[in-house]
């Protein structure tokens, strides 16, 4: 991944983090020394989700899963440029 793509990933995650924070969620942006940044979200029930931004054929998308999930879930993603991405994620993770 190029440096430009890494900056784009960070920008998308930071924007989403602010939007989710505005909806009342606890958010942490984790930037490891090696690897890609991840947005940690604590749901209203206390579950911890990891949200990542990945580049797909349709552009950048956010994907989320519980901390223990390892598999790509086709129904757990939203286009990063969507104005309501935070609302979609909040609705999907709320009981």
ChimeraX commands (.cxc) that place a marker at each C-alpha (Angstrom):
marker #1 position 0.00,0.00,0.00 radius 0.5
marker #1 position 1.31,3.42,-0.91 radius 0.5
marker #1 position 1.84,6.25,1.55 radius 0.5
marker #1 position -1.02,8.16,-0.07 radius 0.5
marker #1 position -3.39,5.24,0.48 radius 0.5
marker #1 position -2.32,5.02,4.12 radius 0.5
marker #1 position -3.13,8.72,4.55 radius 0.5
marker #1 position -6.52,8.19,2.91 radius 0.5
marker #1 position -7.23,5.27,5.25 radius 0.5
marker #1 position -6.33,7.38,8.28 radius 0.5
marker #1 position -8.48,10.28,7.05 radius 0.5
marker #1 position -11.53,8.03,6.57 radius 0.5
marker #1 position -11.14,6.44,10.00 radius 0.5
marker #1 position -10.62,9.79,11.75 radius 0.5
marker #1 position -13.73,11.26,10.10 radius 0.5
marker #1 position -15.80,8.22,11.03 radius 0.5
marker #1 position -14.47,8.36,14.59 radius 0.5
marker #1 position -15.65,11.95,15.01 radius 0.5
marker #1 position -19.06,11.08,13.57 radius 0.5
marker #1 position -19.49,8.08,15.88 radius 0.5
marker #1 position -18.28,10.13,18.86 radius 0.5
marker #1 position -20.98,12.66,18.02 radius 0.5
marker #1 position -23.53,9.84,18.27 radius 0.5
marker #1 position -22.35,9.09,21.81 radius 0.5
marker #1 position -20.01,6.15,21.29 radius 0.5
marker #1 position -16.62,5.66,22.94 radius 0.5
marker #1 position -14.04,5.66,20.15 radius 0.5
marker #1 position -10.29,5.08,20.01 radius 0.5
marker #1 position -8.13,5.35,16.92 radius 0.5
marker #1 position -5.37,2.76,17.27 radius 0.5
marker #1 position -2.24,3.40,15.20 radius 0.5
marker #1 position 0.13,0.47,15.63 radius 0.5
marker #1 position 3.85,0.73,14.91 radius 0.5
marker #1 position 3.37,-1.91,12.21 radius 0.5
marker #1 position 0.14,-2.65,10.42 radius 0.5
marker #1 position -2.87,-0.54,9.63 radius 0.5
marker #1 position -4.82,1.83,11.85 radius 0.5
marker #1 position -8.05,0.54,13.38 radius 0.5
marker #1 position -10.98,2.37,14.93 radius 0.5
marker #1 position -12.08,0.74,18.19 radius 0.5
marker #1 position -15.73,1.32,19.06 radius 0.5
marker #1 position -17.42,0.38,22.31 radius 0.5
marker #1 position -21.13,-0.25,21.72 radius 0.5
marker #1 position -23.90,0.71,24.16 radius 0.5
marker #1 position -23.91,-2.90,25.41 radius 0.5
marker #1 position -20.17,-2.85,26.06 radius 0.5
marker #1 position -19.13,-4.94,23.06 radius 0.5
marker #1 position -15.92,-3.86,21.39 radius 0.5
marker #1 position -15.77,-3.59,17.62 radius 0.5
marker #1 position -12.85,-2.99,15.32 radius 0.5
marker #1 position -13.61,-0.89,12.27 radius 0.5
marker #1 position -11.16,-0.87,9.40 radius 0.5
marker #1 position -11.05,1.05,6.14 radius 0.5
marker #1 position -10.11,-1.00,3.11 radius 0.5
marker #1 position -9.86,-0.25,-0.57 radius 0.5
marker #1 position -12.21,-2.28,-2.77 radius 0.5
marker #1 position -13.25,-2.09,-6.40 radius 0.5
marker #1 position -16.02,0.38,-5.45 radius 0.5
marker #1 position -13.62,2.64,-3.52 radius 0.5
marker #1 position -12.97,2.84,0.23 radius 0.5
marker #1 position -15.27,0.90,2.54 radius 0.5
marker #1 position -15.57,0.51,6.30 radius 0.5
marker #1 position -15.89,-3.00,7.64 radius 0.5
marker #1 position -16.53,-3.93,11.24 radius 0.5
marker #1 position -16.59,-7.04,13.34 radius 0.5
marker #1 position -16.35,-8.07,16.97 radius 0.5
marker #1 position -12.79,-8.36,18.29 radius 0.5
marker #1 position -12.95,-12.16,18.08 radius 0.5
marker #1 position -14.14,-12.42,14.46 radius 0.5
marker #1 position -11.57,-13.37,11.86 radius 0.5
marker #1 position -13.65,-13.81,8.72 radius 0.5
marker #1 position -14.80,-11.19,6.22 radius 0.5
marker #1 position -18.55,-10.75,6.54 radius 0.5
marker #1 position -20.19,-9.62,3.32 radius 0.5
marker #1 position -23.01,-7.87,5.19 radius 0.5
marker #1 position -20.74,-5.88,7.51 radius 0.5
marker #1 position -19.50,-3.01,5.38 radius 0.5
marker #1 position -20.50,0.46,4.17 radius 0.5
marker #1 position -18.97,2.78,1.56 radius 0.5
marker #1 position -16.65,5.22,3.35 radius 0.5
marker #1 position -17.85,8.23,1.34 radius 0.5
marker #1 position -21.45,7.77,2.49 radius 0.5
marker #1 position -22.59,10.80,4.49 radius 0.5
marker #1 position -24.49,8.50,6.85 radius 0.5
marker #1 position -21.78,5.84,7.36 radius 0.5
marker #1 position -21.72,6.41,11.13 radius 0.5
marker #1 position -25.51,6.14,11.33 radius 0.5
marker #1 position -25.46,2.88,9.36 radius 0.5
marker #1 position -22.77,1.36,11.56 radius 0.5
marker #1 position -24.51,2.51,14.76 radius 0.5
marker #1 position -27.79,0.97,13.59 radius 0.5
marker #1 position -26.10,-2.32,12.67 radius 0.5
marker #1 position -24.27,-2.76,15.96 radius 0.5
marker #1 position -27.10,-1.66,18.26 radius 0.5
marker #1 position -29.34,-4.39,19.67 radius 0.5
marker link #1:1,2 radius 0.2
marker link #1:2,3 radius 0.2
marker link #1:3,4 radius 0.2
marker link #1:4,5 radius 0.2
marker link #1:5,6 radius 0.2
marker link #1:6,7 radius 0.2
marker link #1:7,8 radius 0.2
marker link #1:8,9 radius 0.2
marker link #1:9,10 radius 0.2
marker link #1:10,11 radius 0.2
marker link #1:11,12 radius 0.2
marker link #1:12,13 radius 0.2
marker link #1:13,14 radius 0.2
marker link #1:14,15 radius 0.2
marker link #1:15,16 radius 0.2
marker link #1:16,17 radius 0.2
marker link #1:17,18 radius 0.2
marker link #1:18,19 radius 0.2
marker link #1:19,20 radius 0.2
marker link #1:20,21 radius 0.2
marker link #1:21,22 radius 0.2
marker link #1:22,23 radius 0.2
marker link #1:23,24 radius 0.2
marker link #1:24,25 radius 0.2
marker link #1:25,26 radius 0.2
marker link #1:26,27 radius 0.2
marker link #1:27,28 radius 0.2
marker link #1:28,29 radius 0.2
marker link #1:29,30 radius 0.2
marker link #1:30,31 radius 0.2
marker link #1:31,32 radius 0.2
marker link #1:32,33 radius 0.2
marker link #1:33,34 radius 0.2
marker link #1:34,35 radius 0.2
marker link #1:35,36 radius 0.2
marker link #1:36,37 radius 0.2
marker link #1:37,38 radius 0.2
marker link #1:38,39 radius 0.2
marker link #1:39,40 radius 0.2
marker link #1:40,41 radius 0.2
marker link #1:41,42 radius 0.2
marker link #1:42,43 radius 0.2
marker link #1:43,44 radius 0.2
marker link #1:44,45 radius 0.2
marker link #1:45,46 radius 0.2
marker link #1:46,47 radius 0.2
marker link #1:47,48 radius 0.2
marker link #1:48,49 radius 0.2
marker link #1:49,50 radius 0.2
marker link #1:50,51 radius 0.2
marker link #1:51,52 radius 0.2
marker link #1:52,53 radius 0.2
marker link #1:53,54 radius 0.2
marker link #1:54,55 radius 0.2
marker link #1:55,56 radius 0.2
marker link #1:56,57 radius 0.2
marker link #1:57,58 radius 0.2
marker link #1:58,59 radius 0.2
marker link #1:59,60 radius 0.2
marker link #1:60,61 radius 0.2
marker link #1:61,62 radius 0.2
marker link #1:62,63 radius 0.2
marker link #1:63,64 radius 0.2
marker link #1:64,65 radius 0.2
marker link #1:65,66 radius 0.2
marker link #1:66,67 radius 0.2
marker link #1:67,68 radius 0.2
marker link #1:68,69 radius 0.2
marker link #1:69,70 radius 0.2
marker link #1:70,71 radius 0.2
marker link #1:71,72 radius 0.2
marker link #1:72,73 radius 0.2
marker link #1:73,74 radius 0.2
marker link #1:74,75 radius 0.2
marker link #1:75,76 radius 0.2
marker link #1:76,77 radius 0.2
marker link #1:77,78 radius 0.2
marker link #1:78,79 radius 0.2
marker link #1:79,80 radius 0.2
marker link #1:80,81 radius 0.2
marker link #1:81,82 radius 0.2
marker link #1:82,83 radius 0.2
marker link #1:83,84 radius 0.2
marker link #1:84,85 radius 0.2
marker link #1:85,86 radius 0.2
marker link #1:86,87 radius 0.2
marker link #1:87,88 radius 0.2
marker link #1:88,89 radius 0.2
marker link #1:89,90 radius 0.2
marker link #1:90,91 radius 0.2
marker link #1:91,92 radius 0.2
marker link #1:92,93 radius 0.2
marker link #1:93,94 radius 0.2
marker link #1:94,95 radius 0.2
view
